[in-house]
Amino acid sequence: MFSSIRAKLTLWNICVLALILAVFSVVTYTLFLRVVQDESKTNLTEMAGNFVTSANQLKNEKEGRFDANSLINEALEDFQFRDYRFAVYDNSNTLVGTTVDIDIPPELTASADGGQYSRVQLGSEDYLVIQKPLTLDGKTFRLFVLFSLADQIAIESRVRNIFLIIVPALLLIAGLGGYFLARNSLRPVAQMGEQAKRIGVDNLHERLPVANPEDEIGNLAVLFNQLLDRLSDEFEKQR
């Protein structure tokens, strides 16, 4: 099968296109992941900053008559979101208040550094976590903001599946198209071969058809016809 020129051209066409599509898909998917992840980190940082700002505003409204722990829990009541969870710990790693309905691993709260992102799994769901310091009434707390990655993972999966469907489909279309193009391009060669088979001593005057003498196939037909002219002359001389 692969001994024919049509098959070889088709195979080369598929291989080159597969390489191009593979590079394009990997680069595009990598850039997509980076954009989505950067956007998640930016939103997470902004959400942490918003909580700190809200807590400080509440502190200013209380004019010194407040308990830091109570104020934190009051601020947490205003930060109820579907994809974001909040948890505040004091310096002794004691939980002050939280909107997280799943226990946070102690090793996460103990080892987290301010401004650093980490990815953890709580229950069956993945979260992106950032820790930010919070100071109220001379006390230092640690704010943890968790962003659910469920929607992001679902989007990444859909995009990955789209690539897995589109790339093979494009390769199939390119293979079929390349095969038909190669067959049409080489059809004059096949016709030349059939005509050459019919030329013998009795019809040595016949010549190969030349569709376009400017292209390679037409030039080959011209050269073959010139060969037939010389053979015909020699044959006439011998006769």
FIDREN-215610 format. One record per residue (C-alpha): residue number from 1; residue in one letter; chain; x, y, z. Coordinates in Angstrom, 2 decimals. Example, Ala and Ser with C-alpha at 12.3 -4.5 7.8 and 13.67 -1.06 7.14 Angstrom:
2
[r 1, 'a', 'A', [12.30, -4.50, 7.80]]
[r 2, 's', 'A', [13.67, -1.06, 7.14]]
This chain:
239
[r 1, 'm', 'A', [0.00, 0.00, 0.00]]
[r 2, 'f', 'A', [2.73, 2.45, 0.97]]
[r 3, 's', 'A', [4.79, 1.68, -2.12]]
[r 4, 's', 'A', [2.65, 4.01, -4.25]]
[r 5, 'i', 'A', [3.48, 7.68, -4.51]]
[r 6, 'r', 'A', [-0.09, 8.63, -3.65]]
[r 7, 'a', 'A', [0.09, 6.76, -0.35]]
[r 8, 'k', 'A', [3.48, 8.21, 0.48]]
[r 9, 'l', 'A', [2.36, 11.76, -0.26]]
[r 10, 't', 'A', [-0.76, 11.25, 1.82]]
[r 11, 'l', 'A', [1.25, 9.82, 4.71]]
[r 12, 'w', 'A', [3.73, 12.68, 4.62]]
[r 13, 'n', 'A', [0.89, 15.17, 4.53]]
[r 14, 'i', 'A', [-0.73, 13.58, 7.59]]
[r 15, 'c', 'A', [2.56, 13.40, 9.49]]
[r 16, 'v', 'A', [3.43, 17.05, 8.86]]
[r 17, 'l', 'A', [-0.08, 18.21, 9.74]]
[r 18, 'a', 'A', [-0.10, 16.01, 12.86]]
[r 19, 'l', 'A', [3.15, 17.61, 14.03]]
[r 20, 'i', 'A', [1.80, 21.11, 13.41]]
[r 21, 'l', 'A', [-1.49, 20.38, 15.16]]
[r 22, 'a', 'A', [0.28, 18.75, 18.09]]
[r 23, 'v', 'A', [2.55, 21.75, 18.62]]
[r 24, 'f', 'A', [-0.36, 24.16, 18.17]]
[r 25, 's', 'A', [-2.58, 22.23, 20.59]]
[r 26, 'v', 'A', [0.09, 21.96, 23.28]]
[r 27, 'v', 'A', [1.03, 25.63, 23.05]]
[r 28, 't', 'A', [-2.58, 26.80, 22.96]]
[r 29, 'y', 'A', [-3.64, 24.57, 25.85]]
[r 30, 't', 'A', [-0.61, 25.62, 27.91]]
[r 31, 'l', 'A', [-1.34, 29.31, 27.34]]
[r 32, 'f', 'A', [-5.00, 28.72, 28.15]]
[r 33, 'l', 'A', [-4.09, 27.04, 31.44]]
[r 34, 'r', 'A', [-1.71, 29.84, 32.33]]
[r 35, 'v', 'A', [-4.33, 32.52, 31.64]]
[r 36, 'v', 'A', [-6.99, 30.69, 33.66]]
[r 37, 'q', 'A', [-4.64, 30.02, 36.57]]
[r 38, 'd', 'A', [-3.35, 33.61, 36.62]]
[r 39, 'e', 'A', [-6.91, 34.90, 36.61]]
[r 40, 's', 'A', [-7.81, 32.60, 39.51]]
[r 41, 'k', 'A', [-4.81, 33.80, 41.51]]
[r 42, 't', 'A', [-5.64, 37.43, 40.78]]
[r 43, 'n', 'A', [-9.26, 36.99, 41.88]]
[r 44, 'l', 'A', [-8.13, 35.13, 44.99]]
[r 45, 't', 'A', [-5.72, 37.94, 45.94]]
[r 46, 'e', 'A', [-8.40, 40.58, 45.37]]
[r 47, 'm', 'A', [-10.87, 38.63, 47.50]]
[r 48, 'a', 'A', [-8.37, 38.38, 50.35]]
[r 49, 'g', 'A', [-7.70, 42.12, 50.09]]
[r 50, 'n', 'A', [-11.42, 42.85, 50.12]]
[r 51, 'f', 'A', [-11.86, 40.89, 53.34]]
[r 52, 'v', 'A', [-9.00, 42.71, 55.04]]
[r 53, 't', 'A', [-10.44, 46.06, 53.91]]
[r 54, 's', 'A', [-13.91, 45.10, 55.13]]
[r 55, 'a', 'A', [-12.59, 44.00, 58.52]]
[r 56, 'n', 'A', [-10.70, 47.28, 58.95]]
[r 57, 'q', 'A', [-13.78, 49.26, 57.99]]
[r 58, 'l', 'A', [-15.78, 47.43, 60.64]]
[r 59, 'k', 'A', [-13.04, 48.19, 63.15]]
[r 60, 'n', 'A', [-13.21, 51.89, 62.33]]
[r 61, 'e', 'A', [-16.98, 51.88, 62.66]]
[r 62, 'k', 'A', [-16.72, 50.31, 66.13]]
[r 63, 'e', 'A', [-14.36, 53.12, 67.24]]
[r 64, 'g', 'A', [-12.36, 50.87, 69.53]]
[r 65, 'r', 'A', [-15.32, 49.18, 71.17]]
[r 66, 'f', 'A', [-15.00, 45.73, 69.70]]
[r 67, 'd', 'A', [-13.62, 42.30, 70.25]]
[r 68, 'a', 'A', [-11.29, 41.20, 67.47]]
[r 69, 'n', 'A', [-12.68, 37.66, 67.31]]
[r 70, 's', 'A', [-16.28, 38.88, 67.22]]
[r 71, 'l', 'A', [-15.43, 41.43, 64.55]]
[r 72, 'i', 'A', [-13.84, 38.75, 62.36]]
[r 73, 'n', 'A', [-16.91, 36.56, 62.60]]
[r 74, 'e', 'A', [-19.11, 39.55, 61.80]]
[r 75, 'a', 'A', [-17.03, 40.24, 58.69]]
[r 76, 'l', 'A', [-17.23, 36.58, 57.68]]
[r 77, 'e', 'A', [-21.03, 36.82, 57.63]]
[r 78, 'd', 'A', [-20.77, 39.28, 54.73]]
[r 79, 'f', 'A', [-18.44, 37.04, 52.75]]
[r 80, 'q', 'A', [-20.63, 34.13, 51.77]]
[r 81, 'f', 'A', [-19.79, 33.07, 48.22]]
[r 82, 'r', 'A', [-20.34, 29.93, 46.20]]
[r 83, 'd', 'A', [-16.73, 29.40, 45.12]]
[r 84, 'y', 'A', [-14.83, 31.16, 47.90]]
[r 85, 'r', 'A', [-14.26, 30.00, 51.47]]
[r 86, 'f', 'A', [-12.67, 31.96, 54.30]]
[r 87, 'a', 'A', [-10.94, 30.91, 57.49]]
[r 88, 'v', 'A', [-9.12, 33.03, 60.09]]
[r 89, 'y', 'A', [-6.57, 31.69, 62.58]]
[r 90, 'd', 'A', [-4.70, 33.42, 65.38]]
[r 91, 'n', 'A', [-0.96, 33.13, 66.04]]
[r 92, 's', 'A', [-1.47, 29.97, 68.08]]
[r 93, 'n', 'A', [-3.06, 28.33, 65.04]]
[r 94, 't', 'A', [-6.48, 28.36, 66.70]]
[r 95, 'l', 'A', [-9.48, 28.78, 64.43]]
[r 96, 'v', 'A', [-11.24, 32.11, 65.04]]
[r 97, 'g', 'A', [-13.93, 31.93, 62.37]]
[r 98, 't', 'A', [-14.61, 30.21, 59.07]]
[r 99, 't', 'A', [-17.07, 29.76, 56.25]]
[r 100, 'v', 'A', [-15.48, 26.42, 55.30]]
[r 101, 'd', 'A', [-17.75, 23.45, 55.91]]
[r 102, 'i', 'A', [-14.81, 21.02, 55.69]]
[r 103, 'd', 'A', [-11.93, 20.78, 58.16]]
[r 104, 'i', 'A', [-8.72, 22.39, 56.90]]
[r 105, 'p', 'A', [-5.65, 20.17, 57.42]]
[r 106, 'p', 'A', [-3.50, 21.46, 60.32]]
[r 107, 'e', 'A', [-0.34, 21.10, 58.25]]
[r 108, 'l', 'A', [-1.72, 23.61, 55.75]]
[r 109, 't', 'A', [-2.44, 26.30, 58.34]]
[r 110, 'a', 'A', [0.84, 25.65, 60.12]]
[r 111, 's', 'A', [3.12, 25.80, 57.07]]
[r 112, 'a', 'A', [1.43, 28.40, 54.89]]
[r 113, 'd', 'A', [3.40, 31.55, 54.11]]
[r 114, 'g', 'A', [1.87, 34.93, 53.49]]
[r 115, 'g', 'A', [1.15, 35.65, 49.83]]
[r 116, 'q', 'A', [1.99, 32.10, 48.72]]
[r 117, 'y', 'A', [-0.44, 30.04, 46.70]]
[r 118, 's', 'A', [-1.02, 26.36, 47.33]]
[r 119, 'r', 'A', [-3.38, 23.76, 45.97]]
[r 120, 'v', 'A', [-5.09, 21.38, 48.38]]
[r 121, 'q', 'A', [-7.85, 18.83, 48.25]]
[r 122, 'l', 'A', [-10.57, 19.09, 50.86]]
[r 123, 'g', 'A', [-12.99, 16.23, 50.72]]
[r 124, 's', 'A', [-13.52, 15.49, 47.05]]
[r 125, 'e', 'A', [-12.89, 19.03, 45.82]]
[r 126, 'd', 'A', [-9.70, 20.88, 44.91]]
[r 127, 'y', 'A', [-9.01, 24.39, 46.20]]
[r 128, 'l', 'A', [-6.52, 27.11, 45.48]]
[r 129, 'v', 'A', [-5.45, 28.70, 48.78]]
[r 130, 'i', 'A', [-3.76, 31.96, 49.72]]
[r 131, 'q', 'A', [-2.81, 33.16, 53.18]]
[r 132, 'k', 'A', [-2.77, 36.86, 54.10]]
[r 133, 'p', 'A', [-1.93, 38.53, 57.43]]
[r 134, 'l', 'A', [-4.65, 40.46, 59.25]]
[r 135, 't', 'A', [-4.03, 42.83, 62.17]]
[r 136, 'l', 'A', [-6.87, 43.97, 64.44]]
[r 137, 'd', 'A', [-6.64, 45.65, 67.84]]
[r 138, 'g', 'A', [-2.91, 44.89, 68.01]]
[r 139, 'k', 'A', [-3.47, 41.21, 67.37]]
[r 140, 't', 'A', [-2.16, 39.43, 64.31]]
[r 141, 'f', 'A', [-4.32, 36.88, 62.58]]
[r 142, 'r', 'A', [-3.89, 34.78, 59.46]]
[r 143, 'l', 'A', [-6.58, 34.87, 56.83]]
[r 144, 'f', 'A', [-6.97, 31.89, 54.51]]
[r 145, 'v', 'A', [-9.01, 32.29, 51.35]]
[r 146, 'l', 'A', [-9.88, 29.13, 49.43]]
[r 147, 'f', 'A', [-11.12, 29.18, 45.85]]
[r 148, 's', 'A', [-12.96, 26.13, 44.53]]
[r 149, 'l', 'A', [-11.35, 24.78, 41.34]]
[r 150, 'a', 'A', [-14.32, 22.61, 40.37]]
[r 151, 'd', 'A', [-15.49, 24.92, 37.55]]
[r 152, 'q', 'A', [-11.94, 25.55, 36.36]]
[r 153, 'i', 'A', [-11.15, 21.84, 36.22]]
[r 154, 'a', 'A', [-14.41, 21.21, 34.33]]
[r 155, 'i', 'A', [-13.52, 23.92, 31.77]]
[r 156, 'e', 'A', [-10.01, 22.53, 31.37]]
[r 157, 's', 'A', [-11.46, 19.07, 30.80]]
[r 158, 'r', 'A', [-13.89, 20.35, 28.16]]
[r 159, 'v', 'A', [-11.15, 22.23, 26.31]]
[r 160, 'r', 'A', [-8.90, 19.17, 26.43]]
[r 161, 'n', 'A', [-11.70, 16.97, 25.07]]
[r 162, 'i', 'A', [-12.32, 19.48, 22.27]]
[r 163, 'f', 'A', [-8.68, 19.19, 21.20]]
[r 164, 'l', 'A', [-8.85, 15.39, 21.42]]
[r 165, 'i', 'A', [-11.86, 15.40, 19.08]]
[r 166, 'i', 'A', [-10.88, 18.16, 16.66]]
[r 167, 'v', 'A', [-7.28, 17.10, 16.04]]
[r 168, 'p', 'A', [-8.09, 13.52, 14.86]]
[r 169, 'a', 'A', [-11.00, 14.87, 12.80]]
[r 170, 'l', 'A', [-8.72, 17.38, 11.07]]
[r 171, 'l', 'A', [-6.14, 14.66, 10.43]]
[r 172, 'l', 'A', [-8.82, 12.43, 8.89]]
[r 173, 'i', 'A', [-10.06, 15.24, 6.65]]
[r 174, 'a', 'A', [-6.51, 16.16, 5.69]]
[r 175, 'g', 'A', [-5.70, 12.52, 4.92]]
[r 176, 'l', 'A', [-8.72, 12.08, 2.65]]
[r 177, 'g', 'A', [-8.15, 15.43, 0.99]]
[r 178, 'g', 'A', [-4.45, 14.75, 0.52]]
[r 179, 'y', 'A', [-5.16, 11.36, -1.00]]
[r 180, 'f', 'A', [-7.63, 12.76, -3.55]]
[r 181, 'l', 'A', [-5.29, 15.65, -4.39]]
[r 182, 'a', 'A', [-2.39, 13.26, -4.87]]
[r 183, 'r', 'A', [-4.54, 10.98, -7.02]]
[r 184, 'n', 'A', [-5.69, 13.86, -9.22]]
[r 185, 's', 'A', [-2.18, 15.25, -9.47]]
[r 186, 'l', 'A', [-0.72, 11.89, -10.52]]
[r 187, 'r', 'A', [-3.57, 10.96, -12.87]]
[r 188, 'p', 'A', [-1.69, 12.31, -15.93]]
[r 189, 'v', 'A', [1.22, 10.00, -15.04]]
[r 190, 'a', 'A', [-1.12, 7.01, -15.00]]
[r 191, 'q', 'A', [-2.58, 8.07, -18.33]]
[r 192, 'm', 'A', [0.92, 8.42, -19.75]]
[r 193, 'g', 'A', [1.72, 4.92, -18.55]]
[r 194, 'e', 'A', [-1.39, 3.46, -20.15]]
[r 195, 'q', 'A', [-0.61, 5.22, -23.44]]
[r 196, 'a', 'A', [3.01, 4.06, -23.31]]
[r 197, 'k', 'A', [1.82, 0.44, -22.96]]
[r 198, 'r', 'A', [-0.15, 0.70, -26.20]]
[r 199, 'i', 'A', [2.73, 2.08, -28.26]]
[r 200, 'g', 'A', [4.53, -0.59, -30.25]]
[r 201, 'v', 'A', [6.04, -1.26, -33.66]]
[r 202, 'd', 'A', [2.70, -0.94, -35.41]]
[r 203, 'n', 'A', [1.81, 2.43, -33.89]]
[r 204, 'l', 'A', [5.19, 3.94, -33.15]]
[r 205, 'h', 'A', [3.92, 7.23, -34.58]]
[r 206, 'e', 'A', [1.58, 7.77, -31.61]]
[r 207, 'r', 'A', [2.68, 10.07, -28.81]]
[r 208, 'l', 'A', [1.86, 10.72, -25.17]]
[r 209, 'p', 'A', [-0.66, 13.47, -24.43]]
[r 210, 'v', 'A', [0.87, 16.69, -23.09]]
[r 211, 'a', 'A', [-1.62, 18.62, -20.99]]
[r 212, 'n', 'A', [0.77, 21.32, -19.78]]
[r 213, 'p', 'A', [4.34, 21.31, -21.11]]
[r 214, 'e', 'A', [5.35, 23.88, -18.47]]
[r 215, 'd', 'A', [4.95, 21.61, -15.44]]
[r 216, 'e', 'A', [7.07, 18.61, -14.44]]
[r 217, 'i', 'A', [4.64, 15.98, -15.71]]
[r 218, 'g', 'A', [4.15, 17.75, -19.01]]
[r 219, 'n', 'A', [7.91, 18.13, -19.40]]
[r 220, 'l', 'A', [8.30, 14.41, -18.75]]
[r 221, 'a', 'A', [5.76, 13.66, -21.49]]
[r 222, 'v', 'A', [7.62, 15.94, -23.91]]
[r 223, 'l', 'A', [10.92, 14.21, -23.18]]
[r 224, 'f', 'A', [9.30, 10.79, -23.64]]
[r 225, 'n', 'A', [7.80, 11.89, -26.94]]
[r 226, 'q', 'A', [11.21, 13.10, -28.06]]
[r 227, 'l', 'A', [12.58, 9.68, -27.19]]
[r 228, 'l', 'A', [9.85, 8.09, -29.27]]
[r 229, 'd', 'A', [10.76, 10.40, -32.17]]
[r 230, 'r', 'A', [14.37, 9.22, -32.05]]
[r 231, 'l', 'A', [13.30, 5.60, -31.78]]
[r 232, 's', 'A', [10.94, 6.03, -34.71]]
[r 233, 'd', 'A', [13.71, 7.58, -36.80]]
[r 234, 'e', 'A', [16.13, 4.80, -35.95]]
[r 235, 'f', 'A', [13.47, 2.19, -36.64]]
[r 236, 'e', 'A', [12.78, 3.70, -40.07]]
[r 237, 'k', 'A', [16.51, 3.74, -40.81]]
[r 238, 'q', 'A', [16.85, 0.09, -39.79]]
[r 239, 'r', 'A', [13.85, -0.87, -41.87]]
